[in-house]
Amino acid sequence: MNVTKELHDFIFNGHLTYVPHLSIDCAVFGFHDNQLKILLLRSKYLDGWALPGGHIQRNEHIDIAAQRILKERTGLDKIFLKQYQTFGDPDRLKTQSSQYFLNAVQLPIPPNNWLMERIVSIGYYALVEFSKATPTPDLFTEECVWWDIHQLPVLIFDHDHMVDLALQTLQAQLHYQPIGYNLLPDKFTMPELQKLYETIVDKPLDRRNFQKKILGLGILEKLEERKSVGPHKSPYYYRFHEKNYENALTAGLAFGF
């Protein structure tokens, strides 16, 4: 792959393939070592990190564009994706210098280039199983890695605001839709599921109350197998009942903490 040629074609001819003034940015959440993680990319040309994102092809549905972008960044398809906000502040990209970008790529880019104009971004959040994702940088980034949601680096543009709203939306989802199918492995224990919920809402939950509520939703199947974690501590494994889980996503729940 000739990176210089690919970069040149994207900058000077990208408007022929992609919709100008419109982009997608995705807050991709994963769960690992009892921590809620978010996938970030380190920019080659700007001083900071960013959410995975990209542009929409001219004949492409925006949801398909989001799925394509995330498959390129994670290697996964069939990802749980949900729109949560549109970011349209006319000054949202002026927190970073366009001239800095022009100088960094070392190409004679005119100031009226399609990438230098105002861009409205459609925000999605995604839930993926950490162990199955393969973080992959794109043309404009050096690396793509997971970060603890509570220990984020400096983010470019308005991406810190995007992350805050995505997390708030994820927290709100817990009250009307189940969460976990896309974040946990195929089988898990009740303490592991509770820890996931506690990590998202950022507070401890009563064990008995949580178990009563989650079992009352009818979205779990108890397995015969136990997890061996030491003497007198062998919790049963559970898995999600896929059909009931999908029904709960569609019909909604009344599930508060």
N, C-alpha and C positions, 0 to 999 in steps of 0.2 A: 504494500500500500504506500503510495506516494503522499505523505501527510501534507507536504507543502502544496501540491496540486489540489488535493481534496479541500484544504482550507481555502485556497484561492477560489475554487469553484463555488464553495458555499457562500463566501463573502460577496462575490461579484455576481453570481448567477442564482443564488438561493431563492430570490424573490420569484423566479420562474417556476419553482417547485413548491414553495411554501407560501402560506398566507402571510403577507406583511402585517405588522402591527399587532400580531396575536401569537401568544405562546402558551405553553403548559409548564407548570412547575408541580412536582410531586413530593409530598412528605411521606417517605416510605418508613414505616415502623416495623421493627422486629423485636423479639424478646429473647434475651440470652443472659445466663448467669443471674437471674432474678433482676435484670435491669431492662428498662425500655430503651431501645436503641433507635436511632434515626440515621438514614443513609445520606452521606454528604460527599460532595466532590470538591477538590481543591483546584482553584482556577490557575491556569497557566499565565493568564494575562492581567488578572486583577488580584489585588492583595486580600485574599479571603477565601471562604468556602461558600458553597451554594447547594441548594436542593437540586436533585436530578430534574432535568427539564429538556424542552426542545420545541420545535415548531410543528405546525399542523400542515400536512400536505393539502394542496388545493382541492382535491377531490376526496378527502378523508374525513370520516366522522371523528369528532373530537375525542370520543371515548376510545375509538380504535387507535387514534394517535397516542393517547396516554398509555394504552396497553403496549404499543410498539416501543415507545420510549423506555418504559420500565423493563421490557424484555431485553432491550439492548444494554441496560444498566445492571440488571440482576440475573439474566438468563432464564427468568421464570415467565410462564404464561398462566392464564386463568387466575390472575391476581385479583384480590378483593380491592376494588377501586371505587372511590366516591368523591364527587365534586363537593367542595365545601365553601368556596368563596371565589369571587372574581376580584382581581387587584388592578385597579384602573387609575390610581393617582398619576396625574400627568408628570409629576416630578419623581416617580418611584425609581427611575434608573439614574437620576442625576446625583445620587449619593456617591456614584463612582464616575470618574472622568472618562468621557468618550475618547478624549484625546490620548489618555493613557493607554487605552485599548489599541487605538490606531498606531501609536508608537511601538507598542509591544509586539504586535504581529508583523511589524516591519514590511508592511505593504502599503502602497500609495492609495489609501482608501479615501474617497471624497467624503466630506462631512454630511452629505445628503444620502449616503448609503442606507439601504433599507434596514440594516441592523442598528443604525444610529438614531433612528426616528422613535417616536413614542411607541411603546409596546404594552398592550394589556395582557395580563396573564390569568389563565384559568387555573385555580388551585385544586388539586386532587390530594386525597390522602389514601395510602395503600397499606395493607396489612400482609406481611409475608412471613413465612417460617425461616428464621435466621439461618439455620443449618443448610437450607436448600438454595440460598441465594449465592450468586457469584458476582460480587461487586466489580464493575468494569468501568473505567473512565471513558470519557468521550473525546472528541477532537479538541475541545477547548480546556481540558482538565488534565492534571498530573496524576491524580489518584482518586479512588472512590472507596470510602471506608465507612464503617459503622462508628457512631459516637453515642455515648451515654446522653440521654435527653437532658440530664441535669448538668452536663459538663461540655457545653457546646463551644466551638471556637468562634472567631469573628466571622460573621456571615455578610456577604455582599448584598447590595441593593436593599430590598425590603424583606429579605428572606427570614430574618428573625421574627418579623411580624407574621409571616406565613406559617412558621413553625408554631408560634404561640396559638394562632387560631386553629391550626390543624389539631393540636393537642386538646384544646378546649372542645372541639367538635367530637373527637374520639371519646373524651370523658362524658360528654352529653349522650353519646350513642349508647353507653352502658345502661341508661335508664329506659331505653325503648327498643334496643336490639341486642342480641347476644354478641359477644366478642370472644375469640379464642381459636376458632376453627382455622384461621389463617396464621395464627401466631404460635400455636403449640404443636408439638409432634403428634403423630396419629394416636398415641396413647399417653396418658398423663395421670397424675394423682390429683386428688382434691386439694391438697396443700399447694401444689404447683399452679392449679387454676386460680386459687384464691390469691396467691402471690402476684399473678399477672394482673388481676383486678386491682389489688392494692397498689401496685406499681403505677398503673394508669391513673387512678384517682389520687395517688400520692398521700394515702392515709391508711392506717390499719383498719381491718374489718373484723367484727366478731366472728369467730370460727363457726359456732353453731348456727347463728343467724344466716351467715353466708351459705352454708351447706343446705340449710332448709330452703332458702330462696332459690338457689341454683338447681336443686333437684326438683323443685316444684315447677320449673319451666318445662320439664319433659324433654330436654335437648341432650341429655347424657345417657350413655349406656354403661352400666357397671360391668367390669370384666372379672373373671375368676382369678386372674393373675394379680399378684401383689408385688410391690417394689420393695426390695430388701435394702433397708437403710440402717439396720442395727437391731439389737435386742428390743423386742416389744414395739418396734416401729416399722411396720410393714404395711403401709397403706395400699388399698386396692387401686388398680389402674381403672381409668374411665376412658371412654372415647365419645366423640360427638355422634349423635344420631343424625345422620346427614339430612334426611327428609324433614324431620322435625325442626332442625336448625334452619334449613332453608325456609320453612313455613314461618318460623319466628322472625326471620329477616324481613319477610314480606308483610306479615300481619302485624308485627310490632308486639311489644311487651309492656307491662307495667312493672318495672323492676328498679326500685330505688334502694339507696343505702342509708 
